Amino acid sequence: MLMRIALAALAALTLAAPARAQTIQIKIDGQDAADLAREISRAVESNLSAIASGLGDAIGDLAGRARLEGRLAALRLQARSYTSEQIDRETRTLAIGATGTLDVDTISGDITVTAGAGRDATIEIVRHSHGRTDADARLGLTRVTAEVDQRPDRARVHTVYPDTRGALFSVDVSYTITAPAGTRITARTVSGDVTIKGIRGDVEADVTSGRIDLSASHVSTAKTLSGDIGLVDIDTDGSIDVRTVSGTITLQNVKARRLTADAVANGDIVAHGVSCDNAVLKTLDGRLDFGGPTAKNGRYELNAFSGTIRFTPSGPVGFDLQASTFSGSIRSDPAMQLRDVSMSRRSLHATYGDGGAVVILKTFSGNISVVK
């Protein structure tokens, strides 16, 4: 394949040379090389356009915190030589009600939330400071604090982290929370993991460098710049937006009206038991594996550039299938009994069942399989 692209590019450059130069025509597999070069260009542009849609916003949204993560990484590297440590533990009880709102954010540390009974949220705050000396470590606990702002049905818990340039300490602040099951949760950390289980209120998780694991009824947003994302047993009538720039997305038993999942750079997206009316899955250099029922008038788009696509439909609703790959293969399970089949080496258009949904599968250099 690389040889074909190189030859095509060479042919295109040759044909673009001045008129006085000798004209050379190259044919590859019976196709004019210049035509092939133009076809490659169109295919690359089409696939990258579909994948990159919204990429600028995704990266821009996290760029500032990525710079902060870089400074934290430098501090952690420096902290390896720190031999003194101080730990402070504090537990707070917040009366936010059975369906209140809790916003939690930290700079360096994990956030863990589990569902509990009652109307109060219990928060364990752990500040772990490393310093060059005991005095430096104690200074870290003085400078880096956890603050709580509370209203009758809402609370915000956040880390106050001063400018650490020149500091001789490094402080992590983690939160372990038990909250009423109906609480609406927003969790943010620059460097750390977010884990939320059993919450029935709306959940948003935003991480710069770390993993996200959610097992909650109503998840609207889960995004990380660098890390994996796992969503299990999600049931919402709204939309879910899942995004990682460098990581893998795993979805299991997820129900939503609309699902958007981006593994922007090189991650896989594995989605099994997914039920939604509209799904858009995109990755640049990873595989897409989607399995679940299609909905009447639903639309399902899977776009990869150099990754494979596997689509496993279930349920009674059929679909109109549009599959294309430039240099890969397309395979459909004979048991599916597709009809109105129009197939070439690079594309497949067919109807399955009643054709009630639309399924679009597109990759530039990967294989596509549709299996029952």
C-alpha positions in Angstrom: 0.0 0.0 0.0 2.8 2.5 0.9 4.4 1.7 -2.5 1.2 2.4 -4.3 0.8 5.7 -2.6 4.4 6.6 -3.2 4.1 5.7 -6.9 0.8 7.7 -7.1 2.4 10.7 -5.5 5.4 10.5 -7.9 3.0 10.3 -10.9 1.1 13.3 -9.7 4.2 15.3 -9.4 5.4 14.2 -12.8 2.1 15.2 -14.4 2.3 18.6 -12.7 5.7 19.3 -14.2 6.2 22.0 -16.8 5.0 21.3 -20.3 8.5 21.1 -21.7 9.3 18.1 -19.5 8.6 14.6 -20.8 5.2 13.3 -20.0 5.2 10.0 -18.3 2.0 8.0 -17.7 2.0 5.4 -15.0 -0.8 2.9 -14.5 -1.2 0.9 -11.3 -3.6 -2.1 -11.3 -5.0 -0.7 -14.5 -5.8 2.7 -13.0 -4.1 5.9 -14.1 -1.7 7.0 -11.4 -2.8 10.6 -11.4 -6.4 9.5 -10.9 -5.4 7.3 -8.1 -3.5 10.1 -6.4 -6.6 12.3 -6.6 -8.7 9.4 -5.3 -6.3 8.9 -2.4 -6.4 12.6 -1.6 -10.2 12.7 -1.6 -10.4 9.6 0.6 -7.9 11.0 3.1 -9.6 14.3 3.2 -13.1 12.7 3.7 -12.0 10.4 6.5 -9.9 13.0 8.4 -12.7 15.5 8.1 -15.2 13.2 9.6 -12.9 12.3 12.5 -11.5 15.7 13.2 -14.9 17.4 13.5 -14.9 19.0 16.9 -11.3 18.1 17.6 -10.2 21.7 17.9 -12.8 22.4 20.6 -11.8 19.2 22.4 -8.2 20.1 22.6 -8.7 23.8 23.2 -11.0 23.0 26.1 -8.2 21.1 27.9 -5.1 23.0 26.7 -4.9 25.3 29.7 -5.1 22.5 32.2 -2.6 20.5 30.2 -0.1 23.3 30.8 -0.9 23.1 34.5 -0.4 19.3 34.4 3.1 19.9 32.9 4.0 22.1 35.9 2.6 19.5 38.3 4.7 16.8 36.5 7.8 18.9 37.0 6.9 19.2 40.7 6.4 15.4 41.1 9.7 14.8 39.4 11.3 17.2 41.9 9.4 15.6 44.8 11.1 12.3 44.3 14.0 13.7 46.2 11.7 14.8 49.0 12.1 12.5 52.0 9.8 14.3 54.5 6.0 13.9 54.4 3.0 15.2 56.3 -0.6 14.0 56.0 -3.7 15.7 57.1 -7.2 14.0 57.2 -10.4 15.8 57.6 -14.1 14.7 57.4 -16.9 17.1 56.6 -20.6 16.5 56.5 -22.7 18.5 54.1 -26.5 18.8 54.3 -27.3 19.1 50.6 -30.6 17.1 50.5 -31.5 13.9 48.7 -31.3 15.6 45.2 -28.7 18.3 45.8 -25.7 19.4 43.8 -22.1 18.7 44.6 -19.2 20.2 42.7 -15.7 18.8 43.5 -12.4 19.8 41.9 -8.8 19.3 42.7 -5.5 19.9 41.0 -3.5 16.8 41.9 -5.4 13.9 43.5 -8.2 11.4 43.0 -12.0 11.9 43.4 -14.1 8.9 44.5 -17.8 9.1 44.9 -20.2 6.3 46.1 -23.9 6.4 46.7 -25.2 6.3 50.3 -28.4 6.7 52.2 -29.8 9.8 53.9 -29.7 13.4 52.9 -26.2 14.3 53.8 -22.9 14.0 51.9 -19.8 12.9 53.9 -16.4 13.9 52.5 -13.0 12.7 53.6 -10.3 15.2 52.6 -6.8 13.8 52.5 -3.9 16.2 51.9 -0.6 14.5 51.4 2.5 16.8 51.4 6.0 15.9 50.5 8.9 18.3 51.2 12.6 18.6 51.3 12.4 18.9 55.1 9.6 18.5 57.7 9.2 22.2 57.8 8.7 22.3 54.0 6.2 19.5 54.1 4.2 21.4 56.8 4.4 24.5 54.8 2.8 22.6 51.9 -0.2 21.8 54.2 -0.4 25.5 55.1 -0.3 26.7 51.5 -2.4 24.1 49.8 -5.9 23.9 51.3 -9.3 22.4 50.7 -12.2 24.8 50.9 -16.0 24.1 51.2 -18.7 26.5 50.0 -22.2 25.4 51.0 -25.7 26.5 50.3 -29.0 24.8 51.3 -29.0 22.3 48.4 -25.6 22.9 46.8 -22.0 22.6 47.9 -18.6 23.1 46.2 -15.5 21.5 47.5 -12.3 22.7 45.8 -8.5 22.7 46.2 -6.8 26.1 46.5 -3.4 25.6 45.0 -1.0 28.6 45.0 1.7 29.3 42.4 4.2 26.5 43.2 7.1 27.8 41.2 10.1 27.7 43.5 8.3 25.8 46.1 10.1 23.0 48.0 6.9 20.9 48.6 4.4 18.9 46.5 0.9 18.3 47.8 -1.8 15.9 46.6 -5.4 16.5 47.7 -7.9 13.6 47.3 -11.6 13.4 48.1 -13.5 10.3 49.1 -17.2 11.0 49.2 -20.4 9.2 50.1 -23.4 11.2 48.8 -27.2 10.6 48.5 -27.9 8.6 45.4 -29.9 11.4 43.8 -27.0 13.9 44.0 -25.9 15.7 40.9 -22.1 15.4 40.7 -19.5 17.4 38.8 -16.0 16.0 39.4 -12.8 17.6 38.0 -9.1 16.9 38.5 -6.1 17.8 36.6 -3.9 14.9 37.6 -5.8 12.0 39.2 -8.5 9.5 38.6 -12.3 9.9 39.0 -14.5 7.0 40.1 -18.2 7.4 40.6 -20.6 4.5 41.5 -24.3 4.2 42.2 -25.2 7.8 41.7 -28.6 8.4 40.1 -28.3 12.2 39.6 -26.6 13.7 36.6 -22.8 13.1 36.5 -20.1 15.1 34.8 -16.4 14.0 35.0 -13.5 16.1 33.6 -9.9 15.0 33.9 -6.7 16.2 32.3 -4.4 13.3 33.1 -6.1 10.2 34.6 -8.7 7.5 34.3 -12.5 7.9 34.5 -14.7 5.0 35.8 -18.4 5.7 36.0 -21.2 3.3 37.0 -24.0 5.8 37.4 -27.5 6.1 36.0 -27.3 9.5 34.3 -23.9 10.5 32.8 -23.8 13.5 30.5 -20.0 14.1 30.1 -16.8 12.1 30.6 -13.6 13.5 29.1 -9.9 13.2 29.7 -6.9 14.4 27.8 -4.8 11.4 28.7 -6.4 8.3 30.1 -8.9 5.6 29.7 -12.7 5.9 30.2 -15.0 3.2 31.4 -18.8 3.5 31.5 -20.9 0.7 32.9 -24.7 0.4 33.5 -25.7 3.9 32.3 -29.3 4.6 31.8 -30.3 8.1 30.7 -32.9 9.7 28.4 -30.4 12.4 27.4 -27.1 12.6 25.6 -23.7 11.2 26.6 -20.4 12.8 25.4 -17.3 10.7 26.0 -13.9 11.9 24.9 -10.3 11.0 25.4 -7.4 12.4 23.3 -5.0 9.5 24.2 -6.8 6.5 25.8 -9.3 3.7 25.3 -13.1 4.1 25.8 -15.0 1.1 27.1 -18.9 1.2 27.2 -20.9 -1.7 28.7 -24.7 -1.7 29.1 -25.2 1.9 28.1 -28.6 3.4 27.3 -29.0 7.0 26.0 -30.8 9.0 23.4 -27.6 10.1 21.8 -24.0 8.8 22.2 -20.9 10.6 21.1 -17.6 8.8 21.7 -14.2 10.1 20.5 -10.8 8.4 21.1 -9.1 11.2 19.2 -5.5 10.1 18.8 -4.9 6.3 19.0 -7.4 4.7 21.3 -9.9 2.0 20.8 -13.6 2.3 21.4 -15.3 -0.9 22.6 -19.1 -0.5 23.0 -21.2 -3.6 23.9 -24.8 -3.6 24.9 -25.3 0.0 23.8 -28.9 1.1 23.1 -29.4 4.6 21.6 -31.2 6.4 18.8 -28.1 8.1 17.5 -24.4 7.2 17.9 -21.2 8.8 16.6 -17.9 6.9 17.3 -14.6 8.3 16.0 -10.9 7.4 16.3 -7.8 8.2 14.3 -5.6 5.2 15.0 -7.7 2.6 16.9 -10.4 0.1 16.5 -14.2 0.6 16.8 -16.3 -2.2 18.1 -20.0 -1.5 18.4 -22.7 -3.9 19.4 -26.4 -3.2 20.3 -29.9 -2.8 18.9 -30.7 -0.3 16.1 -33.6 2.0 16.5 -36.3 2.9 14.0 -35.1 6.1 12.2 -31.8 5.8 14.2 -28.5 6.8 12.8 -25.1 5.2 13.7 -21.8 6.5 12.3 -18.4 4.8 13.0 -15.4 6.6 11.6 -11.8 5.5 11.8 -8.7 6.5 9.8 -6.3 3.6 10.2 -8.3 1.4 12.5 -10.7 -1.5 12.0 -14.5 -1.4 12.4 -16.7 -4.1 13.7 -20.5 -3.6 13.8 -22.7 -6.2 15.6 -26.4 -5.2 15.4 -29.2 -6.8 17.4 -32.9 -6.4 17.8 -35.7 -6.4 15.3 -35.1 -3.1 13.5 -33.1 -3.3 10.3 -30.9 -0.6 8.6 -29.6 0.9 5.4 -25.8 0.0 5.4 -23.2 2.2 3.9 -19.6 0.9 4.3 -16.4 2.2 2.7 -12.7 1.7 3.1 -9.9 2.7 0.7 -7.3 0.0 1.3 -9.0 -2.4 3.7 -11.6 -5.1 3.2 -15.4 -5.3 3.8 -17.0 -8.4 5.1 -20.6 -9.1 6.0 -21.9 -12.2 7.9 -23.8 -14.4 5.4 -26.3 -15.0 8.2 -27.5 -11.4 7.9 -29.0 -12.1 4.5 -28.4 -8.6 3.2 -30.5 -7.5 0.2 -30.2 -4.8 -2.5 -26.5 -5.3 -2.3 -24.2 -3.0 -4.3 -20.6 -3.8 -3.7 -17.2 -2.9 -5.0 -13.7 -3.4 -3.8 -13.9 -0.3 -1.6 -17.6 0.1 -0.7 -20.7 -1.8 0.2 -24.3 -0.5 0.1 -27.0 -2.8 1.2 -30.3 -3.2 3.2 -30.8 -5.3 6.2 -34.3 -6.2 7.4 -36.7 -3.3 7.1 -34.0 -0.7 6.5 -35.4 1.4 9.3 -32.1 2.9 10.6 -29.0 4.3 8.8 -25.6 2.8 9.5 -22.4 4.5 8.1 -19.1 2.7 8.5 -16.0 4.5 7.2 -12.3 3.8 7.5 -9.4 4.7 5.2 -6.9 1.9 5.7 -8.7 -0.6 8.0 -11.1 -3.5 7.6 -14.8 -3.5 8.2 -16.9 -6.4 9.4 -20.7 -6.5 10.0 -21.6 -9.6 11.9 -24.8 -10.9 13.4 
